[in-house]
Amino acid sequence: MGGSEDGGATDNQNKPTETSLSPDSIINLDHGDPTLFEPYWKKMGDKCTLVIGGCDLMSYFSDSSNICWFLQPQLGDAIKGLHRVVGNAVTDGRHIVVGTGSTQLLMAALYALSTPSASHPVSLVAAAPYYSGYKDQAEFLRSGLYKWEGDAHTFDKDGPYIEVVTSPNNPDGTIREAVVNLGEGKLVYDLAYYWPQYTPITHPSDHDIMLFTFSKCTGHAGSRIGWALVKDKEVARKMTEYMQISSIGVSKESQLRAAKILGVLTEGCQHFSTADAENFFEYSHRIMRERWESLQNVVENSKIFSLPKFPQDYCNFTGKYTDPNPGTARNTMIIIIIISFEIGQPNFVEDIDWESLLREHKIIGRSGERFGADPKYVRISMLSPPEAFNLFLERLSAIIDSTNGN
């Protein structure tokens, strides 16, 4: 989601870029497939290796005493331990519901917060620019429980509503709070990117429903693991009911792999900013910072592209103030996954479809229209392998040179 997950190509043109690229290769930067973190986990070697015997994990059940009866206790402990070390979410007094990525958990939350006996579906909103997947998910099943109503900024209907708050936001990376204040609303916080490599950890989030995903935390998108921290017992029970009906639980193998890797990550956090081996958050932050610096160097002289600006803040996890501009050569620590190109020069760009223009240069991005915004914005994922990212910079530089008249 995207908030949470950003995967899912649906045709050959949108398949992930191969690791070996030619000058004519199509670069798919539409989705947030976090393969740039792979080198770190290769260095971990057998630390993350998990051996599962043929007679292991055969039962549907993991912990029949738990509301989420298919949650492996090892994963629950690992999730609590990591949040405790990072300080990005309150886990005390919360029920953990595990899902096949946070995308499924959002659907479970919508089910849990809706009223089947209601005469009208509950309204679902998110502040624009919102993650494009929310609309797709809400409309896919044509459910009578909820209805997508678009931008939370313009929502003014009477009756119950659910607002999804994505913070840091996908696609623009801003820190968000709820927008609608009409008295009958319920909130779901999508915190997929609230980790130290992407943004300063300023406080532990403390909301009724908080969604996280393994894919954006560590880069392991293929394991399809997400989790929700839920305050209300009945909401957690209904979310679990949705999971039971839709998929009869979640793969135990994936849960145990996630528990193992989260444990290694947590152990590494004990050595943050020490002379010991570089932990994952240090590594991933450094990689993201270097990418932003490279991108800034390409875009800084452009007349048509600009990068977003971010306010300075103090990160409790790192114990440092962050720079307000993630593209400068100074110690940049405000890092987000997704960039939004804002196009300038109104007379020049008024009628240009920028998503199509990038496609002409064999760069696949996602138009701002998908996010409830203007087509002058194009979202580009920063998570591609180095070879694809470097080729993207070359092509972007060529576009800028041609529009600058060079």
N, C-alpha and C positions, 0 to 999 in steps of 0.2 A: 504494500500500500504506500501510500506515500507520504502522504504521510507515510505509509507503511511500505507495501511491496510494489515494485516497478518492473515486473517481468513480463513474460507472456507474449512472445511473438506469435502472430496468427497466419503469416504467409511467408513465402520464401524471401521476399524482399526485406522482411523485418527480423530475420534470423540473426543471432549474434554474430558479430564480425569474427572471422577466423583469426587465430593468433599470428599466422603468417600472412602478411598483407602485401599486395602489389600496389603500385601507384594508382591503379584503376579500381581498387577495392572500394566497395561501399562501406562507410563507417556508420554503424548503427549506434547513435547516442540518444536514442529515444527512451530507452529503458535504463533503470538503475541497477544493472547486474554487477555486483561488487567484486569483480574478479581481480582488481588491482591489489587486493590484500593477500592474494595467494602466496607470494614469496615469503611473507612472514610465517605462515603456517607450515610451509615447507621446512623452514629453519627449525621448527619445533620438533621435527622428526617423530620419534615414538612417544613423545609426551602426550600426544592426543590420540594415540592408537587405542582402539577398543576392539576386543575379541569377544564375539558372541557365539556361543555354542548352538548346535542344532536343536537342542532340547530346551533352550532358554526362551523366555518371553512368549510363551504360547497362549497364555490366557488373555481374554479381553481385559481383565481387571488388574489394576495396579494397587489401589488402596481403597477398599470398599467403605472405609470409615470417613473418607474425604468426600466433600461435595463433588469435586471433579475426580470421579473414581478411576479414571484412566491416567491421571497424572502420576508419573513415576516420582517417588519421594526424592530420589537423587537430583532430579531436575528442579523440583520445588526448592530444595535446599540451596542448589547452585544459583538459582535466580535471586533468592533472598540475600545470599552472600555477596553477589556482584553488586546489587543495588546498594547494599550497606556500605561497601567499599567506595563505590563511585559517588554515592550521595545524591543520585538523581531522582529517586522515588521513595516514598514511604511504603514499607511492606508490613509493618506491624498492624495487626487488626484487619489485614486484607486476605481475601480468598484468591488463590491462584487458579486460573482456568487456562489450560493449554490448548492451542489450536494449530491447525495446519497453516501456519503463517498468520499474521495479524489480519489479513484480508478475511479469512473465515471468522475470526473473532469479532470483527466489526459486524458482520451479518448476525452473529450470535447475540451481540449487544442490541442490535435493532429489534430482534425477536424478543429479547428479554424486556425491553423498555416499551414495547407496543402493547396495546390492549385488544385482544381478539374480539371482544364484544362491542368495541366502539363502533359508532355509526359511520365514522369517517376515518380514513387512514391518518396516522400521525405524520406531520410534516417533517421532512429531513432537510437540513440546510447546512451549509458551510460557507465561511466568508471567502469571497473571491479575492485573489486567485486561489482556487481550491484544488486539491488533488483530483485529477481527472477521473480516477477510478471510482470515486464515491458515486458519481452519477451513474456510471456503468453498472456498478454493483446494485444500486437501489432499483434500477429499472429492469434488470436482467430477468428476474422472476415475475415481474408484474404483480408483486404481492399486494394484497388488500390491507396489510398491516401498516405500511408506511408508503409515503410518496415523496419523491424528490422535488423540492421546491426551489433549489438553486441558491443564489447568493444570500447569505445571512444578513448582509448590510441592508438589503431591500425587503426583507421578510417582515410582513406586518399583519399576518392572519391571526384571527382568534383561535383558541384551542391549543391542544398540546403540540409540542414540537420536540425534535431531537437536533441538537447542534453538535457537529463534529468539529473539534478544535485541534488543528494540527500544529504542533509547536516542537521544534522549529518547523516552519511551514514548508510544504512541498507545493509549488515550485520555487518560492522566492526566499526561503531561508529565514524569514522573520520570526520573532518570538510572538506567539499569539495568546490571547485570552478570548473568552466568549464575547460575542457581539450582541446577540439578541437578549433582551431583558423584558419579557412579556409575562412572566409569572408562572407559566405552565410548562416550562422547558426542562429538559434533561440533557446532560452533557456527556459526551464521550471524548476523551483526550487521546489523540493519536500521537504518541511520543517516540515514533520510530527513530528519529534523528537526535534525540536528547541524550547524546553520548559525547565524551570529551574530545573526540577527534573532529566533531562537527560544530560544536558550539560550547561556550562557557557553561559550566554547571554552576548556576547561581544559587540554587536551592533545591531541596528534595520536593518533587511534585507531589501534591496531596489532593487527589481528586477521586470522585466516586468510582469512575471506570477509567483505567489507564492502559493503553495498548502498547506493546513493544514487540519487536521482531528480531529473531536471530540473524536474519539476513543483513540488516543494517548495523547491528551491534558488532558482529565479528566478520561479516562477509559471507557466511555460509548459507547462501540463498537456497541451495539445492536440498538442504535438510528439511525445509518446509516446517519450521517451528516458530510459533509466536506465543506470547502469553499476555494475559490480562490480569491486572491487579484490581480486584473488585471489593468495594467496601461492604455492600449490602448482601447478606446471605441469600436472600430470595432471588436477587438479580443473578448472582453466581450460579444458583441452582438452575434457573431458566436458561442461562447461557450454556450450561452443561447439557441441559435437555436438548438444545438445538444441536450441539455437537454429536450427541448420541443419535439423534434422528438422521442427521446429514451424513455422518461418517463412522458412527459407532466408535468414537474415540480417536486417538492419534497414535501413530506408529511409535511403539516402544523403542525400537532401534534408533529412530531419529531423536527421541527424547534422551536416551542414554548418551548418544554422541554429543548432543547439545550440552548435557550436564558435564561431560568430560571436558569439553572445550571451554565452557564458562568457568569451570574450576581452574583450568590452566590460566585463563585470563585474570581471574581474581587473584591467584597467587602472584602473577606478575605485577599486579597493581601494588603489592606490598613493597616493591622495589622501585616505585616511580621516582624519577629524577635522582637516582643513585648511580653509583659506578657499576652496578650489576647489569646484566643483559637487558637490552632495550625491551620494555614491555609493549604489548600490542597498541595501547592508546598512544604512547609516544611515537611508535612507528607509523601508525595510520595518520596521526596528526601531522607528522613531518611530511609524509607523502602528499597529503592534501594541500599543505602549505606550499610545497614546491610546485604543485600543479597550478595553484592560484597565482603564484609569482610568474610562472611561465605564461599563463594566459594574460595576465596584466601587461606583461611586456609586449605582447602582440596587439592588444586592444588599445593601449594608452594613446596612440596617435590616430586612432580611427575617428572618422567624422560620422559614422553611422551606428557603431556599436558602443554600448557602455555596460559596465558591471555594477551590480548592486552595492550599496554602501551599508555598513553595519555599525551599530554603536559599540563603543568600548565597554567592557564589563570585566568583573573579577570572577575567575573560575575557582571555585572552592576545591575542586579535585586537584588541580595543578598548583594552586597557591600563587597564581600570577595574574596580573592584569593582561587583558588581550588588546591587540591592536584593532582600531576601528575599521581598517581596510585590509581584507584578507588577500589582496593582490599585491601589497607592497613588499619590499625586500627586508623589512624589519621583522622582528619576531612575531609573526602573525599566528594567532591562535583561534580566531573566530573562523571556523571552517565549516562549510556546508557542502552537501553532495551536489546539489543542483544549481546551475546558474540560469539566470534569465537575461537574455540579451534584450536590451531596450533600444529601439531604433530611433535615431534622431533625424534631423533635416526633413521636416514635414513635406516640403515641396518635392523633395526627391523620392520619398518613400511612400507617399500617400496611397498609391494603388498597387504596391508590391506585396505579393504573398511571400513572406520571408521563409516560411517552411518550405515552399516550393523552390525558392532560390537556393537554399542550402542543398536541397535534393539535386539540383542541377550540378552542384559541386560534389555530389555523392556523399553528402552528410545528412543523415536522418535525424531530425530533431522533432520536437512536439510543439505545435502552434499554441500560442496563448489562448486561442479560442476554446481549446479543450479544457482550459482551466477557468472558464468564465471571465476571461480577460480579453485584451485587444490582440489582434494578430501581429502587432508590431513587437510582441514579445515572443521569443522562441526559447524553449527550455532545452538545455543540453546537459546530459549526464556527465559527471566528472569521474565516473567509476570504471571507465574502460581500461583495458590493458595498456601498458606504456606505448606499444607500437601504434595502436589505434589513436591514442591521445596525441602523440607527436605528429602523426599524419593529419589529424584534425587541425592542429595548430598551423601546419604548413598551408593547408587549404584556406583556413580562415585568414591567414596573412595575405594570401593571394587575392582573396575577395576584398580585403581592406585596401590593398595597393591599387586595385583596379578602380574602386569607388573614390579613392583619393586622387586619382588621376596620375598615379606614378607609372 
